[in-house]
Structure formats: structure tokens, C-alpha cells
Amino acid sequence: MAVRSLLYHGRMLSHPRQIAAALIALFLVGQSMASTSSDDPLKGLPSAVADQLRKHLPGVVVGRAEDLPPLKEARDWLPLSQVDFVFDRTGDGDRTTRWTITPAKKVPGLDKSIKGWTLVQSNGTTRFLSLDKDGVIQSQFTVNHPNGLLIKLDPPEPVVHPVGSDVPPEDIRISVSDLGSPDDVEYSGTARCTWRDLGGFRVKVPAGEFKARLLRVHYKGSVGPASVDGSRLLFVAPGTGPVAFSDDRDISAFLFFNDDTAHAGVLRKVSRGD
């Protein structure tokens, strides 16, 4: 059916050339809007996750990586060996932070001997990592050196889970002790821990562009006098490890410290030991 007239921006158009030009303009606007919507790499993520990425890691996610294989061997995504990561703090000028993974023979803050690895962070946090019988990299003990705290999670928090996104939430008992007397629990409570693999993304950081999977750990519960309802986001790339994160504080920071300064980071360089 021929278009004989068209209402465009409040004007009635009847000349064929005017109508053609208006139809082309409307088509281009529609295409632009559709392109903007479909090109948003955060589309489809939970709104809280997308908001967290926009706030703490703006511009880092540049696209989807649907062809990125799923997590199979956890150690391929988080190296359990002598390795040093340097991250730039996002939104905080030239400040950097460092993560160092090294083999450990005992749990930080305890005399308990066990095979594992320590993840030493320059913010003063040391996390103890272990590999369970199912190939899950997990963290049960954390030392917060600036505040002299030892945090124990039972069962341990999953860090990298090789079975993908279908990991049921767990109720984790959290115990917080003074580092000087680790057997005396000062605060305790329970929080629901939900771990999810949210898919593959292309991320651009100072060290380059990587295809990485987005992992989320969310806690909701209470410990002692405080409630906890917070998430950490971590991008891990195969063969490299962590390339970006939204928050590198331990769980005690969610509980006791009202600190909303920059805690996100993007990878600048990786150095591996012999």
C-alpha cells in the first residue's frame, strides 16, 4: 500500500521526497537504538551485577565471549604456583595493588600444617587457598593483618569451581578471632554464600585484552552485631588467572568497616616464578 502522507515530528508530510527522507530517518534511528541495545555486553546480567561493573569497572567489559570454554580445570583459571599479579586501582589515579600466590605449608595465623597456597594481597589480607578432592579451589582461612583478625569459613568459600554455574548456595559459618588468640572466637554467625559463573566476556585492561569468565560470590547473613549483604566479582582468564575484580577485601570488611573507597583492580602485569 502506498504511503500518501506521514506525520513526522508534528508535521504532516505529503511530498514523496519528504516522506522518503522521513522514513529513512526513522529507520536509521530505529537501527541505532537496536544496535545500542544489542551491543551492550552487560545486557542479560543481573541488574545488581551490571550496576556493580559500571560503578567499579567502567569500560572494562568490551563484549561477550560466547566461544570461551567452560571451567573444567580450576588451576587453568587461577594458577596455584609462584606468581605475582600487579593491578591498577580503578578510579584512584596511579595507585596499584599486588597479589602474590606462593606455596604454603601451614595456615596463616595458625600452627596447623596443611598443603596449600597463600594469596598475599598488598592491602594487608592473606587468604589461604586449597584444592579439594573435586578440584575446587577454595578458601577457608583469611588473615586481616591491619585489623589483627583471623576469619574462618566453614565450609570453605569456593573461589574457582570447575563445574560451571550450577553450584547450590551454601550456609557458611563465619568465625572471627583476634589474631593473637585464634582459639577465642569474638564474633560468629552464618551467611548464605552463592557462587556463580556468569559467562564469558571480553575485557580490556592495561595488560591487554582477554577472554575471561565472570565469577560472582555473594554473601547474605549476619555475624555478631553486623549484617552482611555484599558481592565480589572476579574475571579469570585461562592460562593467566585474575585479570579484573570489583573488590579484593575479605569478608570482615563487609561486616565491620564502612569503607566505600576504591577496591577494584585491573591487571597491569604478571610475573611467574621458576
Secondary structure, 3 states (H helix, E strand, C coil): CCCCCEEECCEEECCHHHHHHHHHHHHHHHHHHHHHHHCCCCCCCCHHHHHHHHHHCCCCEEEECCCCCCCCCHHHCCCCCCEEEEEEECCCCCCEEEEEEEEEEECCCCCCEEEEEEEEECCCEEEEEEECCCCCEEEEEEEECCCCEEEEEEEEEEEECCCCCCCCCEEEEEEEEECCCCCCEEEEEEEEEEEEEEEEEEEEECCEEEEEEEEEEEEEEEECCEEEEEEEEEEEECCCEEEEECCCCCHHHHHHCCCCCCCCEEEEEEEECC
